[in-house]
Amino acid sequence: MTAEAWCCLRAHFTKPNCFRTSTERLDFIAMAGEQTHNSPLEPFILLAKNTKGAALIALINQLLEAPGVYVYGEFLDLPHVQEVSKGPNREYSQLLNIFAYGTYLDYKENEVNLPPLTDLQKNKLRQLTFVSLAGSMQCIPYSMLLQDLELRSLRQLEDLFIDAVYADVIRGKLDQRRQLLELEACIGRDVRPREMAHIARTLQEWCSSCWTVMSAVELQVDRVSQFRARRLRSSAADEG
């Protein structure tokens, strides 16, 4: 499982009442790891290794539209892609970073300095925004989604949600009565390099907590065993 998947996984496991059943936990783990196998990003990585200039910009645009590609870290790390951030097309590097780490709102706040998005790219970035929001809340109000995703109607939100579910980006349901999107699981996103130390600390704290709980359980098991042994000896003495 990738570091970005672990980050999202950790965020969900620490949220209270995030998973109602153990099956939901397993479903989330499976989703978090799915992108590590048969990655649709691989063909773009191979092409980008030998592509520069206008051809690379065209490839980036194709990548941001490509179905099934929702993580971009490996692509961003390629030398030729790194060079884009220092050249005349640096706005495409900024756009790639938003798709990797940001949200639709981040794009809108910097739209004047960024390339225009196609409809496919807009919807993909909106789907990625679902994932980012899932890291901090399980139930997202319709009003927030309509505003942050710049959607004009509930029908557009429903269509976007259905597309995201069929693409295995998120799992959840729309609660029409309470006007909420209830998220049950989601894919993992890329993690900025500077955040890796925090992830490592968080995972270490999680492991330490697991060991503490395990030690407490073992202690209780020992106490029960000792109590049972004393009862057996007492019963044997009474019978004798």
C-alpha positions in Angstrom: 0.0 0.0 0.0 1.3 3.4 -0.9 2.1 6.2 1.6 -0.8 8.3 0.3 -3.2 5.4 0.8 -1.9 4.9 4.3 -2.5 8.6 5.0 -6.1 8.4 4.0 -6.5 5.1 5.8 -5.1 6.5 9.0 -7.3 9.6 8.8 -10.4 7.3 8.5 -9.5 4.9 11.2 -9.0 7.7 13.7 -12.4 9.3 13.0 -15.1 8.2 15.5 -17.8 6.0 14.1 -16.2 6.1 10.7 -17.0 2.5 9.9 -20.2 0.8 11.1 -19.0 -2.7 10.4 -15.8 -4.6 10.0 -16.8 -5.2 6.3 -16.6 -1.4 5.7 -13.1 -1.4 7.2 -12.0 -4.1 4.8 -13.7 -2.4 1.9 -11.8 0.8 2.6 -8.4 -1.0 2.9 -9.1 -2.6 -0.4 -9.9 0.7 -2.1 -6.8 2.3 -0.6 -4.6 -0.3 -2.1 -6.3 -0.8 -5.5 -4.3 1.9 -7.3 -1.0 0.1 -6.6 -1.9 -2.7 -9.0 -2.3 -2.4 -12.8 -1.9 1.4 -12.5 -3.4 3.4 -15.5 -0.7 6.0 -14.7 2.1 3.7 -16.0 1.7 4.4 -19.7 1.9 8.2 -19.1 5.1 7.7 -17.0 6.7 5.7 -19.8 5.8 8.3 -22.4 6.9 11.3 -20.3 10.4 9.9 -19.8 11.1 10.7 -23.4 8.8 13.7 -24.1 9.5 17.4 -23.8 8.1 20.7 -24.9 4.6 21.0 -26.4 4.3 17.2 -26.6 4.7 17.0 -22.9 2.1 19.7 -22.3 -0.3 17.8 -24.5 0.5 14.6 -22.5 -0.2 16.4 -19.2 -3.6 17.5 -20.5 -4.4 13.9 -21.6 -3.3 12.6 -18.2 -5.6 15.0 -16.3 -8.5 13.8 -18.4 -7.6 10.1 -18.3 -10.2 7.8 -16.5 -8.8 5.8 -13.6 -5.9 8.1 -12.9 -6.2 9.8 -9.5 -2.6 9.9 -8.2 0.1 11.8 -9.8 3.2 11.7 -7.5 5.3 9.4 -9.7 4.6 11.5 -12.8 5.5 14.7 -10.9 8.8 13.2 -9.9 9.9 12.6 -13.5 12.9 14.9 -14.5 11.2 16.2 -17.7 8.0 17.0 -15.7 10.2 18.7 -13.0 11.7 20.9 -15.8 8.2 22.2 -16.7 8.0 24.0 -13.3 11.1 26.1 -14.3 10.1 26.9 -17.9 7.6 29.0 -19.8 4.8 26.5 -19.2 5.2 26.4 -15.4 1.4 26.9 -15.0 1.0 23.3 -16.1 3.2 22.2 -13.3 1.0 24.2 -10.9 -2.1 22.6 -12.4 -0.6 19.1 -11.9 0.1 19.9 -8.3 -3.5 21.0 -7.7 -4.7 17.7 -9.2 -2.2 15.8 -7.0 -2.7 17.7 -3.7 -5.4 20.3 -4.0 -9.1 20.8 -4.6 -11.5 22.4 -7.0 -11.6 25.4 -4.8 -7.8 25.8 -4.9 -8.1 25.9 -8.7 -10.8 28.5 -8.7 -8.8 30.7 -6.3 -5.9 30.7 -8.8 -7.8 30.3 -12.1 -6.5 33.5 -13.7 -2.9 32.1 -13.5 -3.7 28.5 -14.6 -4.7 26.8 -17.9 -8.4 26.4 -18.5 -9.9 23.0 -17.6 -11.9 20.9 -19.9 -15.2 19.5 -18.7 -13.6 16.1 -18.0 -10.8 17.7 -16.0 -13.3 19.8 -14.0 -15.3 16.7 -13.0 -12.2 14.8 -12.1 -10.9 17.6 -9.9 -14.4 17.7 -8.3 -14.2 14.0 -7.6 -10.8 14.4 -6.0 -12.3 17.2 -3.9 -14.8 14.6 -2.5 -11.7 12.5 -1.4 -10.1 15.5 0.3 -13.2 16.4 2.2 -13.6 12.8 3.3 -10.4 13.1 5.2 -11.9 15.6 7.6 -15.7 14.8 7.6 -17.9 11.8 6.9 -21.1 13.7 6.3 -20.8 16.7 4.0 -23.6 19.2 3.6 -25.1 19.7 0.1 -24.7 23.4 0.5 -20.9 23.1 1.0 -20.5 20.8 -2.0 -22.6 23.0 -4.3 -20.5 26.0 -3.4 -17.0 24.5 -3.3 -17.6 22.5 -6.5 -19.3 25.3 -8.3 -22.4 23.3 -9.2 -25.6 25.0 -10.2 -28.1 22.3 -9.1 -28.7 19.3 -7.0 -29.0 17.2 -10.2 -25.4 18.1 -11.2 -24.3 17.0 -7.7 -26.1 13.7 -8.0 -24.6 13.1 -11.5 -21.1 13.9 -10.2 -21.6 11.6 -7.2 -22.8 8.7 -9.4 -19.8 9.1 -11.7 -17.5 9.1 -8.7 -19.1 5.9 -7.3 -18.9 4.1 -10.6 -15.2 5.1 -10.9 -14.6 3.6 -7.5 -13.4 7.0 -6.2 -15.8 7.0 -3.2 -18.5 4.9 -1.7 -21.4 6.4 0.1 -24.9 7.7 -0.3 -26.9 10.9 -0.7 -29.3 11.6 2.1 -32.0 13.7 0.5 -33.9 14.2 3.8 -30.9 15.7 5.7 -29.3 17.2 2.6 -26.0 15.4 3.3 -23.5 13.3 1.4 -22.6 10.3 3.7 -19.1 8.9 2.8 -18.2 5.4 3.7 -14.9 4.9 1.9 -12.6 6.5 -0.6 -9.4 6.1 -2.5 -6.1 7.5 -1.3 -4.5 10.7 -2.7 -1.0 11.9 -3.1 0.9 13.3 -0.1 3.3 16.2 -0.3 6.9 15.2 0.6 6.9 17.6 3.5 4.0 15.7 5.1 5.7 12.4 5.1 7.4 12.9 8.5 4.0 13.7 10.0 2.5 10.5 8.5 5.4 8.5 9.9 4.8 9.9 13.4 1.1 9.3 13.2 1.6 5.7 12.1 4.2 5.2 14.9 1.7 6.6 17.4 -0.9 4.3 16.0 1.4 1.3 16.3 2.3 2.3 19.9 -1.4 2.5 20.8 -2.0 -0.9 19.3 0.8 -2.4 21.4 -0.6 -0.7 24.5 -4.1 -2.2 23.9 -2.6 -5.6 23.1 -0.6 -5.5 26.4 -3.7 -4.6 28.3 -5.6 -7.4 26.8 -2.9 -9.9 27.5 -2.8 -8.7 31.1 -6.5 -9.3 31.5 -6.2 -12.7 29.9 -3.5 -13.6 32.4 -5.6 -12.4 35.3 -8.6 -14.5 34.0 -6.4 -17.5 33.7 -5.0 -17.1 37.2 -8.5 -16.7 38.6 -9.7 -19.8 36.8 -6.7 -21.8 38.1 -7.5 -20.7 41.6 -11.1 -21.7 41.2 -10.1 -25.1 39.9 -7.7 -25.6 42.8 -10.4 -24.5 45.3 -13.0 -26.8 43.8 -10.5 -29.7 43.8 -9.7 -29.1 47.5 -13.4 -28.9 48.4 -14.0 -32.3 46.7 -11.0 -33.8 48.5 
